[in-house]
Amino acid sequence: MEDINQINELNQNEIYIVEATKKYVFEQLKDDTSGHDWWHIHRVVSNTIKLARLEKTANMFICVMAALLHDVIDDKLVEDEVEAVEAVKQFMTEQSVATEEQASILSIICHMSFKGGQQAPLSTIEGFVVQDADRLDAIGAIGIARTIYYSGHKGRPIHEPELKPRENMSFEDYRNGKDTAIMHFYEKLLKLKDLMNTESGRQIAEGRHKYLVEYLEQFYAEWDAER
């Protein structure tokens, strides 16, 4: 992540708030073992800054704050999503984040998760940027590592040939149905390239998507002792 003090698009008050938010999020996620840890946030913020600059019209403060906070209210990681959202609201109020900025940030973090493709689409350039930044961390080499890591965290096998990818899943099926790490490639990862919101995100996603396809080709060849 770029040194916050070097992000010219932020004023001094915004820098102070972002630094406080980094500490808040680090404390929330430092012990995560699901692939949604502080380093995931670090990478998403880095992606966000890059995309926001390329897209030019995005509000950098809104983007960075949403990137930092997006997983502290994720239903995969918290017991009570409503309570987690209220805690984020309280934190932002304590940091004197303006009401309209809070609303923009919350709108993004409450609606950006994939959730089996059942989530309502975002509508602002800031939302597009942060969602693309998060999705980029779900594909490519890091995406593969995180998928295997999360599957182990959930006690799911790497691959079971008789289990096939599911289509038109409900959110409940996506979150709790029987699946494998390899199924997750088809149910989410391979779809993300075509779901990118920004031109910049699409361009970066192309290379990472190609790596997913190459990995699967090698995986199946090794599985069947062909290589």
C-alpha contacts under 8 A as a table, 3 or more apart, distances in Angstrom:
res1	aa1	res2	aa2	distance
1	M	42	H	5.66
1	M	43	R	6.68
1	M	45	V	6.49
1	M	46	S	4.85
2	E	6	Q	7.08
2	E	7	I	7.35
2	E	46	S	6.68
3	D	6	Q	5.34
3	D	7	I	7.00
4	I	7	I	5.40
4	I	15	I	6.40
4	I	18	V	7.59
4	I	19	E	7.35
5	N	8	N	7.63
5	N	15	I	6.46
7	I	10	L	5.88
8	N	11	N	7.44
9	E	60	M	6.23
9	E	61	F	7.78
10	L	14	E	5.72
10	L	15	I	6.11
10	L	60	M	6.86
10	L	61	F	6.32
11	N	14	E	5.27
11	N	15	I	6.19
12	Q	15	I	5.01
12	Q	16	Y	6.29
13	N	16	Y	5.13
13	N	17	I	6.37
14	E	17	I	5.06
14	E	18	V	6.06
14	E	61	F	6.68
15	I	18	V	5.09
15	I	19	E	6.12
16	Y	19	E	5.24
16	Y	20	A	6.33
17	I	20	A	5.14
17	I	21	T	6.12
17	I	95	Q	6.21
17	I	97	V	7.78
18	V	21	T	4.92
18	V	22	K	6.15
18	V	64	V	7.62
18	V	65	M	6.59
19	E	22	K	5.13
19	E	23	K	6.59
20	A	23	K	5.29
20	A	24	Y	6.29
20	A	95	Q	7.96
21	T	24	Y	4.89
21	T	25	V	6.05
21	T	65	M	7.47
21	T	68	L	7.18
21	T	69	L	7.80
22	K	25	V	5.28
22	K	26	F	6.00
22	K	68	L	6.75
23	K	26	F	5.10
23	K	27	E	6.29
24	Y	27	E	5.43
24	Y	28	Q	6.48
25	V	28	Q	4.98
25	V	29	L	6.16
25	V	38	W	7.51
25	V	68	L	6.79
25	V	69	L	6.58
25	V	72	V	6.98
26	F	29	L	5.34
26	F	30	K	5.33
26	F	38	W	5.75
27	E	30	K	5.62
28	Q	31	D	7.85
28	Q	72	V	6.77
29	L	32	D	5.32
29	L	36	H	7.38
29	L	37	D	5.18
29	L	38	W	5.69
29	L	72	V	7.39
30	K	37	D	5.96
30	K	38	W	5.68
31	D	37	D	7.07
32	D	35	G	7.05
32	D	36	H	6.37
32	D	37	D	4.97
32	D	38	W	7.94
33	T	36	H	7.28
33	T	37	D	6.87
33	T	150	Y	7.88
33	T	153	H	6.87
34	S	37	D	7.16
34	S	146	R	7.85
34	S	149	Y	6.48
34	S	150	Y	4.85
34	S	153	H	5.68
35	G	40	H	6.86
35	G	146	R	5.37
35	G	147	T	7.94
35	G	149	Y	6.38
35	G	150	Y	5.93
36	H	39	W	7.78
36	H	40	H	5.59
36	H	41	I	7.35
36	H	71	D	7.11
37	D	40	H	5.40
37	D	41	I	6.71
38	W	41	I	5.04
38	W	42	H	6.14
39	W	42	H	4.73
39	W	43	R	6.19
40	H	43	R	5.23
40	H	44	V	6.18
40	H	137	D	7.43
41	I	44	V	5.05
41	I	45	V	6.06
41	I	67	A	6.95
41	I	68	L	5.96
41	I	71	D	7.99
42	H	45	V	5.32
42	H	46	S	6.31
42	H	68	L	7.84
43	R	46	S	5.02
43	R	47	N	6.15
43	R	137	D	7.15
44	V	47	N	5.01
44	V	48	T	5.94
44	V	67	A	6.23
44	V	68	L	7.86
44	V	130	V	7.69
44	V	133	A	5.37
44	V	134	D	5.37
44	V	136	L	7.98
44	V	137	D	6.65
45	V	48	T	4.85
45	V	49	I	6.17
45	V	64	V	6.09
45	V	67	A	5.39
45	V	68	L	6.46
45	V	133	A	7.48
46	S	49	I	5.31
46	S	50	K	6.34
47	N	50	K	5.16
47	N	51	L	6.14
47	N	133	A	4.97
47	N	134	D	7.78
47	N	136	L	7.75
48	T	51	L	5.18
48	T	52	A	5.88
48	T	63	C	6.71
48	T	64	V	6.74
48	T	67	A	6.90
48	T	129	V	6.17
48	T	130	V	5.61
48	T	132	D	7.93
48	T	133	A	5.18
49	I	52	A	5.18
49	I	53	R	6.23
49	I	60	M	7.23
49	I	63	C	7.70
49	I	64	V	7.03
50	K	53	R	5.41
50	K	54	L	6.36
51	L	54	L	4.99
51	L	55	E	5.99
51	L	129	V	6.09
51	L	133	A	7.32
51	L	200	S	6.35
51	L	201	G	6.89
52	A	55	E	5.15
52	A	56	K	5.99
52	A	57	T	7.44
52	A	58	A	5.54
52	A	59	N	7.62
52	A	60	M	6.52
52	A	63	C	7.40
52	A	126	E	7.67
52	A	129	V	6.21
53	R	56	K	4.97
53	R	58	A	7.68
54	L	200	S	6.62
55	E	58	A	6.59
55	E	198	T	7.61
55	E	200	S	7.15
57	T	125	I	7.45
58	A	63	C	7.31
58	A	125	I	5.71
58	A	126	E	5.35
58	A	129	V	7.76
59	N	62	I	5.56
59	N	63	C	6.24
59	N	126	E	6.50
60	M	63	C	5.02
60	M	64	V	6.03
60	M	126	E	7.99
61	F	64	V	5.32
61	F	65	M	6.07
62	I	65	M	5.31
62	I	66	A	6.08
62	I	101	E	6.79
62	I	104	S	7.09
62	I	105	I	5.99
62	I	126	E	6.73
63	C	66	A	5.31
63	C	67	A	6.10
63	C	105	I	7.75
63	C	126	E	5.39
63	C	127	G	7.41
63	C	129	V	7.15
63	C	130	V	6.14
64	V	67	A	5.03
64	V	68	L	6.13
65	M	68	L	5.15
65	M	69	L	6.17
65	M	105	I	6.84
66	A	69	L	5.16
66	A	70	H	5.60
66	A	105	I	5.23
66	A	106	L	7.48
66	A	108	I	6.59
66	A	109	I	6.03
66	A	130	V	6.97
67	A	70	H	5.52
67	A	109	I	7.99
67	A	130	V	5.85
67	A	134	D	7.81
68	L	71	D	7.74
69	L	72	V	5.66
69	L	73	I	7.60
69	L	88	V	7.94
69	L	109	I	7.05
70	H	73	I	6.57
70	H	74	D	7.11
70	H	108	I	7.89
70	H	109	I	4.71
70	H	110	C	7.70
71	D	74	D	4.89
71	D	77	L	7.52
71	D	109	I	7.70
72	V	77	L	7.34
72	V	78	V	7.39
72	V	84	A	7.00
73	I	77	L	7.37
73	I	78	V	6.47
73	I	81	E	5.65
73	I	84	A	5.16
73	I	85	V	5.79
73	I	88	V	7.97
73	I	109	I	7.65
73	I	110	C	7.54
74	D	77	L	5.46
74	D	78	V	6.25
74	D	81	E	6.74
74	D	113	S	7.84
75	D	78	V	5.36
75	D	79	E	7.01
75	D	80	D	7.29
75	D	81	E	5.59
78	V	81	E	6.11
78	V	84	A	7.10
80	D	83	E	5.33
80	D	84	A	6.23
81	E	84	A	5.00
81	E	85	V	6.22
82	V	85	V	5.19
82	V	86	E	6.35
83	E	86	E	5.10
83	E	87	A	6.27
84	A	87	A	5.04
84	A	88	V	6.38
85	V	88	V	5.12
85	V	89	K	6.25
85	V	106	L	7.93
86	E	89	K	4.98
86	E	90	Q	6.17
87	A	90	Q	5.08
87	A	91	F	6.15
88	V	91	F	5.00
88	V	92	M	6.15
89	K	92	M	5.24
89	K	93	T	6.13
89	K	102	Q	7.25
90	Q	93	T	5.07
90	Q	94	E	6.15
91	F	94	E	5.11
91	F	95	Q	6.34
92	M	95	Q	4.96
92	M	96	S	6.29
92	M	97	V	5.37
92	M	102	Q	6.95
93	T	96	S	4.97
93	T	97	V	5.73
93	T	98	A	7.73
94	E	97	V	7.69
97	V	101	E	6.51
97	V	102	Q	6.31
98	A	101	E	5.19
98	A	102	Q	6.17
99	T	102	Q	5.06
99	T	103	A	6.28
100	E	103	A	5.05
100	E	104	S	6.34
101	E	104	S	5.09
101	E	105	I	6.18
102	Q	105	I	5.16
102	Q	106	L	6.02
103	A	106	L	5.22
103	A	107	S	6.00
104	S	107	S	5.19
104	S	108	I	6.44
105	I	108	I	5.30
105	I	109	I	6.35
106	L	109	I	5.22
106	L	110	C	5.84
107	S	110	C	5.47
107	S	111	H	6.30
108	I	111	H	5.48
108	I	112	M	5.84
108	I	122	L	7.06
108	I	126	E	7.84
108	I	127	G	5.26
108	I	130	V	7.92
109	I	112	M	5.64
109	I	113	S	7.68
110	C	113	S	7.52
111	H	119	Q	6.53
111	H	120	A	6.63
111	H	121	P	7.32
111	H	122	L	6.75
112	M	119	Q	7.42
112	M	121	P	7.70
112	M	122	L	6.93
112	M	127	G	7.40
112	M	131	Q	5.66
113	S	119	Q	6.94
113	S	131	Q	7.76
114	F	117	G	5.37
114	F	118	Q	7.17
114	F	119	Q	6.28
114	F	188	K	7.99
115	K	118	Q	5.69
115	K	119	Q	5.99
115	K	171	F	5.97
115	K	174	Y	7.02
115	K	175	R	7.44
116	G	119	Q	7.61
116	G	169	M	6.66
116	G	170	S	7.14
116	G	171	F	5.77
116	G	174	Y	5.38
116	G	175	R	7.67
116	G	187	E	7.49
116	G	188	K	7.15
118	Q	170	S	7.35
118	Q	171	F	6.49
122	L	127	G	5.85
122	L	128	F	6.62
123	S	127	G	6.69
123	S	128	F	7.29
124	T	127	G	5.11
124	T	128	F	6.22
125	I	128	F	4.94
125	I	129	V	6.09
126	E	129	V	5.15
126	E	130	V	6.27
127	G	130	V	5.34
127	G	131	Q	5.98
128	F	131	Q	5.32
128	F	132	D	6.05
128	F	196	M	7.96
128	F	197	N	5.37
128	F	198	T	6.58
129	V	132	D	5.26
129	V	133	A	6.13
129	V	197	N	7.39
129	V	198	T	6.88
129	V	201	G	7.80
130	V	133	A	4.94
130	V	134	D	6.19
131	Q	134	D	5.17
131	Q	135	R	6.12
131	Q	197	N	7.94
132	D	135	R	4.99
132	D	136	L	6.07
132	D	196	M	5.72
132	D	197	N	6.47
132	D	198	T	7.27
132	D	201	G	5.82
133	A	136	L	5.24
133	A	137	D	6.78
133	A	201	G	7.34
134	D	137	D	5.36
134	D	138	A	6.85
135	R	138	A	5.03
135	R	139	I	6.87
135	R	192	L	6.71
135	R	196	M	7.89
136	L	139	I	5.53
136	L	140	G	7.62
136	L	143	G	7.82
136	L	201	G	7.59
136	L	204	I	7.74
136	L	205	A	6.32
136	L	208	R	7.79
137	D	140	G	7.54
137	D	142	I	6.35
137	D	143	G	5.67
138	A	142	I	6.87
138	A	143	G	3.99
138	A	144	I	7.44
138	A	146	R	7.20
138	A	147	T	7.79
138	A	189	L	6.62
139	I	142	I	6.49
139	I	143	G	3.96
139	I	144	I	6.51
139	I	189	L	5.97
139	I	190	L	7.95
139	I	192	L	7.82
139	I	205	A	7.60
139	I	208	R	5.78
139	I	209	H	6.39
139	I	212	L	6.98
140	G	143	G	5.13
140	G	144	I	6.33
140	G	207	G	7.54
140	G	208	R	3.93
140	G	209	H	6.02
140	G	210	K	7.74
140	G	211	Y	5.55
140	G	212	L	5.78
141	A	144	I	5.25
141	A	145	A	6.40
141	A	208	R	7.25
141	A	211	Y	7.02
141	A	212	L	7.55
142	I	145	A	5.06
142	I	146	R	6.08
143	G	146	R	5.09
143	G	147	T	6.06
143	G	189	L	7.88
144	I	147	T	5.11
144	I	148	I	6.37
144	I	212	L	7.40
145	A	148	I	5.41
145	A	149	Y	6.09
146	R	149	Y	4.91
146	R	150	Y	5.90
147	T	150	Y	5.20
147	T	151	S	6.08
147	T	181	A	6.17
147	T	184	H	7.51
148	I	151	S	5.12
148	I	152	G	6.26
148	I	158	I	6.99
148	I	181	A	5.91
149	Y	152	G	5.25
149	Y	153	H	6.23
150	Y	153	H	4.84
150	Y	154	K	6.23
151	S	154	K	5.11
151	S	155	G	6.03
151	S	156	R	4.91
151	S	157	P	6.85
151	S	158	I	7.22
151	S	180	T	7.00
151	S	181	A	5.69
152	G	155	G	4.91
152	G	156	R	5.82
152	G	157	P	7.28
153	H	156	R	7.71
156	R	179	D	6.84
156	R	180	T	5.56
156	R	181	A	6.99
157	P	160	E	7.12
157	P	179	D	7.84
157	P	180	T	5.21
157	P	181	A	6.51
158	I	180	T	5.44
158	I	181	A	4.74
158	I	182	I	6.17
159	H	180	T	5.50
159	H	181	A	6.28
159	H	182	I	5.62
159	H	183	M	7.55
160	E	163	L	5.63
160	E	180	T	6.93
161	P	164	K	7.28
163	L	179	D	7.27
163	L	180	T	7.97
163	L	183	M	7.77
164	K	183	M	6.78
165	P	183	M	5.17
165	P	184	H	7.65
165	P	186	Y	6.15
165	P	187	E	6.13
166	R	169	M	6.50
166	R	187	E	6.66
167	E	187	E	7.38
169	M	172	E	7.89
169	M	173	D	5.74
169	M	174	Y	5.99
170	S	173	D	5.15
170	S	174	Y	6.23
171	F	174	Y	5.06
171	F	175	R	6.12
172	E	175	R	5.23
172	E	176	N	5.81
172	E	177	G	7.17
173	D	176	N	5.36
173	D	177	G	4.52
174	Y	177	G	5.93
179	D	183	M	6.15
179	D	184	H	7.36
180	T	183	M	5.12
180	T	184	H	6.44
181	A	184	H	5.22
181	A	185	F	7.02
182	I	185	F	5.35
182	I	186	Y	7.27
183	M	186	Y	5.42
183	M	187	E	6.15
184	H	187	E	4.90
184	H	188	K	5.68
184	H	189	L	6.68
185	F	188	K	5.65
185	F	189	L	4.66
185	F	190	L	5.69
186	Y	189	L	6.25
186	Y	190	L	5.53
186	Y	191	K	7.17
187	E	190	L	7.33
187	E	191	K	7.28
188	K	191	K	5.42
188	K	192	L	6.57
189	L	192	L	5.51
190	L	193	K	6.74
190	L	209	H	6.72
190	L	212	L	7.40
191	K	194	D	5.96
191	K	195	L	6.65
192	L	195	L	4.89
192	L	196	M	6.40
193	K	196	M	5.75
193	K	202	R	6.31
193	K	205	A	5.49
193	K	206	E	6.55
193	K	209	H	6.48
194	D	202	R	7.52
196	M	199	E	7.74
196	M	201	G	5.96
196	M	202	R	5.51
196	M	205	A	7.87
197	N	201	G	6.93
197	N	202	R	7.41
198	T	201	G	5.09
198	T	202	R	6.22
199	E	202	R	5.07
199	E	203	Q	6.27
200	S	203	Q	5.27
200	S	204	I	6.49
201	G	204	I	5.31
201	G	205	A	5.99
202	R	205	A	4.98
202	R	206	E	6.28
203	Q	206	E	5.47
203	Q	207	G	7.60
204	I	207	G	6.05
204	I	208	R	6.93
205	A	208	R	5.11
205	A	209	H	5.84
206	E	209	H	5.20
206	E	210	K	6.25
207	G	210	K	5.14
207	G	211	Y	6.47
208	R	211	Y	5.12
208	R	212	L	6.56
209	H	212	L	5.10
209	H	213	V	6.49
210	K	213	V	5.20
210	K	214	E	6.27
211	Y	214	E	5.09
211	Y	215	Y	6.03
212	L	215	Y	5.07
212	L	216	L	6.29
213	V	216	L	5.27
213	V	217	E	6.34
214	E	217	E	5.13
214	E	218	Q	6.31
215	Y	218	Q	5.17
215	Y	219	F	5.97
216	L	219	F	4.85
216	L	220	Y	6.14
217	E	220	Y	5.52
217	E	221	A	6.30
218	Q	221	A	5.10
218	Q	222	E	6.18
218	Q	227	R	7.90
219	F	222	E	5.26
219	F	223	W	6.02
220	Y	223	W	4.86
220	Y	224	D	6.17
221	A	224	D	5.34
221	A	225	A	6.11
221	A	226	E	4.90
221	A	227	R	5.63
222	E	225	A	4.82
222	E	226	E	5.81
222	E	227	R	5.36
223	W	226	E	7.67
